[in-house]
Amino acid sequence: MASSRWKSLDQINRAGFLAEETVNRQSSAFQLHFWPQNWRKGGLQERRNQLLHQYDFYNQQYCGCEFSAGQGSATASLTKPLLRRQMRQAKLQHHDQLAQMSADISHRLLTSYLSPLTSHLSPLTILCYWPLPDEVDIRPLIADLVSAGHHVVLPRVTGDDTMELRRYTSADDLREGAFHIQEPTGALFTDYASVDLALIPGMAFDAAGHRLGRGRGYYDRFLAEHPLRHTIGVCFPFQRVPQVPTDAHDIPVHAVV
């Protein structure tokens, strides 16, 4: 991944150092050391190819998602509407697996991001989302966070192009809004600098953190006006693609789970 021009080297290094910290904290049998190296410069790309042949390493020719496996580089030329249609079709194909996928993703969020933060920050302030039927279901995770004493805030659409954050303490803080979507009704939250982690859904994400939303741009406008310290894109495995079409106003996330 560190040698691919389609990957974010900063994101790879962040993930590597986080893995090093997590493993070393949990294991007394051995210590893991992550070696940050830019294999794209100084002739290392050629050296990488030599090592692949010398040790017969597996060399995957696509990012790993089923769409890039079937379409290759053609994915890069997709338009946003076409990619959204593909993602909707994929959700239908994986309908029976979505619940288990959601549980697995929530577990990774808890162990890889939330638990390490609680070791030096508690309670946390976390921006979550109340999932639509076709989004990763993090409702059990939200309940666990609230039970543990953390502060949870949820977004609420306030107009054609704006949204705000509201505190969430229980299901009593929700009411059915437009299009039968559950909306938070808790106290208004404006202390954006105190948000430790933001979980943001999307239709598709690429390795650089570029996000495909539903087309209304609420998150992009909000994040442009209120940058948050750490944003995590949350999606099903099949929603990770080689490249998401982007516009100048699109705001990437810092990592994707």
Salt bridges, closest charged atoms under 4 A:
GLU20 OE1 - HIS33 ND1 3.64
GLU21 OE2 - ARG25 NH1 3.47
GLU66 OE1 - HIS94 NE2 3.93
ASP96 OD1 - HIS95 ND1 3.49
ASP134 OD2 - LYS91 NZ 3.18
ASP134 OD1 - ARG214 NH2 2.69
GLU135 OE2 - ARG214 NH2 3.50
ASP137 OD2 - ARG139 NH2 2.87
GLU164 OE2 - ARG156 NH1 3.24
GLU164 OE2 - ARG166 NE 2.87
GLU176 OE2 - HIS180 ND1 2.80
GLU183 OE1 - ARG156 NE 3.84
GLU183 OE1 - ARG175 NH2 3.74
ASP196 OD1 - ARG229 NH1 3.38
ASP206 OD2 - HIS210 ND1 3.09
GLU225 OE2 - HIS226 NE2 3.81
ASP247 OD2 - LYS80 NZ 2.85
ASP250 OD2 - LYS80 NZ 2.87
ASP250 OD1 - HIS249 NE2 3.40
